[in-house]
Amino acid sequence: MYNEVVKVSTQFYGIDGKECDESLALAKIVTTKTGNIYRYVSFCRTLNNPYNYNTGDKNKSTWKLVKVNEKVFKLYLKFLTSHNDMYLLNAFRIMN
C-alpha cells in the first residue's frame, strides 16, 4: 500500500502573481496533511510566459502544471509580478 497525498490546502496564483481561481492559475502550492509542500508552475515545452505570445502555446489546454523546487517557484512568481524575463530565464536554467 502506498501513502496517498492528502491535501490540506491549495493556493493558486495567476498572471499577476497574486492568488486567483484555479481556472486562471499559472502556479500553485499544495500543502499536505503531513506538512509537505509541493510547488507547481505552468509549463508548455518550456516555462510558460503569458506575456509573450511568440513563446509557448496559446492553447491553454496544452499547458500543464509541473512540480518544481522552491527556488524555481519563487523565481517564476517574481517573473509574474515584475514581467522581467530574467527571472523566467533563471528559473528555467535551474530546472534543467
Secondary structure, DSSP 8 states (H G I E B T S, - for coil): ------EEEEEEE-TTSSB--GGG-SEEEEEETTS-EEEEEEESSSB--TT-TTSS-S-GGG-EEEEE-HHHHHHHHHHHHH--HHHHHHHHHHH-
